[in-house]
């Protein structure tokens, strides 16, 4: 495989493939990614939110500003690197979660590593009790958002039947380098209380996602949809397999079906994005709908998926050596990045000579 720079678009490369050993085709490539930013909270106590429990707010006031600056720079470094190996660019689109508010995103995209990319922000203040939101960042030169909306998940305490406020789901529709696409950004309920006990909450979240996909496909059966997020479930769990009915084999995906490239990574290769008690989980995933799998590359199609688990993102020593190198532990700020690895997919489109 050979890479050639396209002279008219400075942020893309072309993948060059030999076709029948006679003709070469050239493809433009973009990265679509997702990253759990692990408690990217600011240093200001918001009296309307329960943000005082965030790791940075639990630190001595004199240390917060320095730690916050380092945390933002760490997140910017990772985002700048995701996908660069093949696209020579940071992600065209990246969903994020575990962020407190729009201000932390503004600080992030204005970091010197990301500022030249001119990222836009789509964010809604959500109802989560801990003030944790999802958002979408996009390079303005590559993606034009046309519509965005926030969709609530209603779940209730098993005993009291009181509503438990959790993250909304973000739906963004727009044009990626001229192609119509839709992105759903998720952060499903945690496994607090145990996997089995908390499972109905994630099943409920998956049903919200499925309704969003169904609504898009009712308007356009050929809608190109990216479903991304920290699902707090593996690709083999009921929320993904039974509710979304995601397939691991591209050939089995029907017109309105969903393909999950991360299932085989988890089930066959044992890969993960987060670790706990010496076991890997692949909670962070990006799934796509059938139209992104077609063989006609006149518009953007799925090329391949991956987990961004470079060496600098792994814990270098101690009990948790090899785990994601997280930012915070009970001992405070570690100098790491996140307790989750990012995930990404490449999409490619043929370019005419």
C-alpha positions in Angstrom: 0.0 0.0 0.0 1.4 3.4 -1.0 0.4 6.8 0.2 0.3 9.8 -2.1 -0.5 13.4 -1.0 -3.4 15.0 -2.7 -2.3 18.6 -3.7 -5.7 20.2 -3.4 -6.7 19.2 0.1 -3.9 19.6 2.6 -5.4 17.4 5.3 -6.0 14.2 3.4 -4.0 11.4 1.9 -4.8 8.8 -0.7 -4.6 5.1 -0.3 -3.4 3.6 -3.6 -4.6 0.1 -4.5 -3.6 -2.0 -7.5 -6.8 -3.1 -9.4 -6.4 -6.1 -11.7 -2.7 -5.2 -11.8 -3.6 -2.7 -14.5 -5.2 0.4 -13.0 -4.6 2.2 -9.7 -7.4 3.8 -7.8 -6.9 6.7 -5.3 -8.9 7.2 -2.2 -9.3 10.1 0.2 -9.3 9.1 3.9 -10.8 10.5 7.1 -10.8 9.4 10.7 -14.0 9.2 12.8 -13.2 8.6 16.5 -14.4 8.4 20.0 -12.6 9.1 23.3 -13.6 8.9 27.0 -11.7 11.9 28.4 -11.8 10.6 32.0 -13.2 13.4 34.2 -12.3 16.4 32.2 -13.6 18.9 34.7 -12.7 22.5 35.3 -11.4 24.0 38.6 -14.6 26.0 39.3 -17.2 24.8 41.7 -20.6 25.1 40.1 -23.2 25.2 42.9 -25.9 24.0 40.6 -24.1 20.7 39.9 -22.5 17.9 41.9 -19.0 18.6 40.5 -17.2 18.8 43.8 -16.8 15.0 43.7 -14.7 15.3 40.6 -11.0 14.2 41.1 -9.7 17.7 40.3 -12.0 19.4 42.8 -10.9 17.0 45.5 -7.4 18.3 45.2 -5.9 21.2 47.1 -7.0 24.4 45.5 -3.4 25.5 44.9 -2.8 22.5 42.7 -5.9 22.5 40.6 -4.9 25.0 37.9 -1.6 23.2 37.1 -3.3 19.8 37.0 -6.1 21.0 34.8 -3.6 22.5 32.3 -1.7 19.3 32.2 -4.9 17.3 31.8 -6.1 19.4 28.9 -2.7 19.2 27.2 -2.7 15.4 27.6 -6.1 15.1 26.0 -5.1 17.4 23.1 -2.0 15.3 22.5 -4.0 12.1 22.1 -6.7 13.6 19.9 -4.1 15.2 17.6 -2.5 11.7 17.2 -5.5 9.5 16.6 -5.6 8.3 13.0 -2.6 10.3 11.9 -0.7 7.2 10.9 -2.8 6.8 7.8 -4.7 10.0 7.4 -1.9 12.4 8.2 -4.5 14.3 10.2 -6.3 14.2 13.5 -9.9 13.0 13.4 -12.3 14.8 11.1 -15.0 14.0 13.7 -14.5 12.8 17.3 -17.2 12.1 19.9 -16.1 12.6 23.5 -17.6 11.8 27.0 -16.8 12.5 30.6 -16.6 16.2 30.1 -18.1 18.7 32.5 -19.2 21.6 30.2 -18.5 23.5 27.0 -15.8 25.6 28.7 -13.5 22.5 29.1 -14.0 21.7 25.4 -13.1 25.3 24.4 -9.9 25.0 26.4 -9.2 21.7 24.7 -9.7 22.8 21.1 -7.7 25.9 21.7 -4.7 23.9 22.8 -1.7 24.7 20.5 -1.8 21.1 19.2 -5.5 21.3 18.1 -5.9 25.0 17.3 -4.7 24.7 13.7 -7.3 22.1 13.1 -10.1 24.6 13.9 -12.4 22.3 15.7 -16.1 23.2 16.2 -18.0 22.0 19.3 -21.5 20.5 19.6 -22.6 20.1 23.2 -25.8 20.3 25.2 -25.8 20.6 29.0 -27.2 17.3 30.2 -29.0 16.2 33.3 -26.4 13.7 34.7 -26.2 13.9 38.4 -22.4 14.2 38.4 -22.4 16.8 35.6 -20.9 14.4 33.0 -21.8 15.1 29.4 -21.1 13.9 25.9 -20.1 16.1 22.9 -18.9 16.1 19.3 -15.8 17.9 18.0 -15.4 18.4 14.3 -13.0 20.0 11.9 -14.9 22.9 10.3 -13.1 22.4 7.0 -14.3 18.8 6.8 -17.6 18.5 8.5 -20.7 20.8 8.1 -23.2 20.2 10.9 -26.8 20.7 9.7 -28.8 19.5 12.7 -28.1 18.4 16.3 -30.4 17.3 19.1 -30.1 15.8 22.6 -32.2 12.7 23.6 -32.9 11.8 27.2 -32.8 8.4 28.8 -35.3 7.8 31.5 -34.3 5.2 34.1 -35.5 4.7 37.6 -34.2 3.4 40.9 -35.2 -0.3 41.4 -36.5 0.3 44.9 -37.7 3.9 45.2 -38.8 4.3 41.5 -37.2 7.7 41.6 -35.7 8.9 38.3 -31.9 8.4 38.1 -30.5 11.2 35.9 -27.9 10.1 33.4 -26.3 11.2 30.2 -28.4 12.2 27.2 -27.6 10.9 23.8 -26.3 13.3 21.1 -27.4 13.1 17.5 -25.6 15.2 14.9 -26.4 15.2 11.2 -24.3 16.9 8.6 -22.0 16.6 5.6 -18.6 15.0 5.9 -16.6 16.3 3.0 -19.8 16.5 1.0 -21.4 13.2 2.1 -24.5 13.1 4.3 -23.8 11.3 7.6 -25.3 11.0 11.1 -23.4 10.5 14.4 -24.9 9.3 17.6 -22.7 9.9 20.7 -23.3 7.7 23.8 -22.2 7.2 27.3 -24.5 4.5 28.7 -25.1 3.9 32.4 -22.3 2.4 34.4 -22.1 -1.1 36.0 -22.4 0.3 39.5 -24.1 -2.2 41.7 -23.0 -5.1 39.4 -23.3 -6.0 35.7 -26.5 -8.0 36.1 -28.3 -5.5 38.3 -27.4 -2.6 36.1 -28.0 -4.3 32.8 -31.6 -3.1 32.3 -30.3 0.5 32.3 -28.0 -0.2 29.4 -30.7 -2.1 27.6 -32.9 0.9 28.0 -30.1 3.1 26.6 -29.7 0.8 23.6 -33.4 1.1 22.9 -33.0 4.9 22.8 -30.2 4.5 20.3 -32.2 2.0 18.3 -35.1 4.4 18.0 -32.8 7.1 16.8 -31.4 4.9 14.1 -34.8 3.7 13.1 -36.1 7.3 12.8 -33.2 8.1 10.5 -33.7 5.0 8.4 -37.5 5.7 8.1 -36.6 8.9 6.3 -33.7 7.4 4.4 -33.1 3.6 4.4 -29.6 4.3 3.1 -28.7 6.7 5.9 -25.0 6.5 6.9 -25.0 6.3 10.7 -22.1 6.1 13.1 -23.0 4.9 16.6 -20.2 5.6 19.0 -19.6 5.8 22.7 -18.6 4.3 26.0 -21.3 1.8 26.3 -20.2 0.2 29.6 -21.0 -3.0 27.8 -18.9 -5.3 25.6 -19.8 -6.0 21.9 -21.2 -9.4 23.0 -23.7 -8.1 25.7 -27.4 -8.0 25.2 -27.7 -4.2 24.7 -25.5 -4.5 21.6 -26.4 -7.9 20.3 -30.1 -8.2 21.1 -31.3 -4.6 21.0 -29.1 -3.1 18.4 -28.7 -6.5 16.7 -25.2 -5.5 15.6 -23.4 -8.1 13.4 -19.8 -9.0 13.5 -19.8 -10.3 9.9 -20.2 -7.6 7.2 -21.8 -10.1 4.8 -24.7 -10.7 7.2 -25.6 -7.0 7.6 -28.9 -6.3 5.9 -30.0 -2.9 4.5 -31.1 -1.4 7.8 -28.7 -3.5 9.9 -25.7 -2.5 12.0 -22.1 -3.7 11.7 -19.8 -3.8 14.8 -16.1 -4.2 13.8 -15.2 -4.4 17.5 -16.9 -7.7 18.3 -14.2 -9.8 16.6 -11.5 -7.7 18.2 -13.0 -8.6 21.6 -14.2 -12.1 21.1 -11.5 -13.5 18.9 -8.4 -11.4 19.8 -9.2 -10.5 23.4 -8.6 -6.8 22.9 -10.1 -4.1 25.1 -10.3 -0.4 25.8 -10.4 -0.5 29.6 -9.2 -3.0 32.2 -10.3 -3.9 35.7 -9.1 -6.7 38.0 -6.9 -8.2 35.3 -9.7 -8.4 32.8 -10.1 -6.4 29.6 -13.4 -4.9 28.5 -14.2 -3.3 25.1 -16.7 -0.8 26.3 -15.7 1.9 23.7 -17.1 1.1 20.2 -18.0 2.6 16.9 -20.7 0.8 14.9 -22.0 1.7 11.4 -25.0 1.0 9.2 -25.0 -1.0 6.0 -24.6 1.8 3.5 -21.1 2.5 4.8 -20.2 -1.1 3.8 -21.0 -1.0 0.1 -18.3 -1.6 -2.5 -19.1 1.6 -4.5 -16.5 4.1 -3.3 -18.0 7.1 -5.1 -18.9 8.2 -1.5 -17.3 7.5 1.8 -17.3 3.8 2.9 -15.8 2.0 5.9 -12.2 1.0 5.5 -11.1 -0.4 8.8 -11.4 0.1 12.6 -9.0 0.2 15.4 -8.2 0.8 19.1 -5.7 3.6 19.6 -3.5 2.0 22.2 -0.1 3.4 21.6 2.7 2.7 24.1 2.5 6.2 25.7 -1.1 5.6 26.6 -0.4 2.5 28.7 0.7 2.5 32.3 4.5 1.9 32.3 4.9 0.3 35.6 3.5 -1.2 38.8 0.5 -3.2 39.5 -1.4 -1.8 36.6 1.4 -2.0 34.0 -0.1 -2.3 30.5 -3.5 -0.9 31.5 -4.6 2.4 30.1 -2.5 5.1 31.8 -5.3 7.0 33.6 -5.2 10.6 34.8 -6.5 10.1 38.3 -6.3 7.5 41.0 -7.1 7.6 44.7 -3.6 9.1 45.1 -4.4 12.1 42.9 -3.2 13.1 39.5 -0.9 10.6 37.9 0.3 12.4 34.8 -1.5 9.9 32.6 -4.3 10.3 30.1 -7.5 8.3 30.5 -8.7 5.0 31.9 -10.0 4.2 28.4 -8.2 3.9 25.0 -9.8 5.8 22.1 -11.4 4.0 19.2 -11.5 5.0 15.6 -12.6 4.0 12.1 -11.2 5.1 8.7 -13.6 6.0 5.9 -12.4 6.3 2.3 -13.8 7.7 -0.9 -12.4 7.2 -4.4 -11.1 10.3 -6.2 -11.4 10.8 -9.9 -8.2 11.6 -11.8 
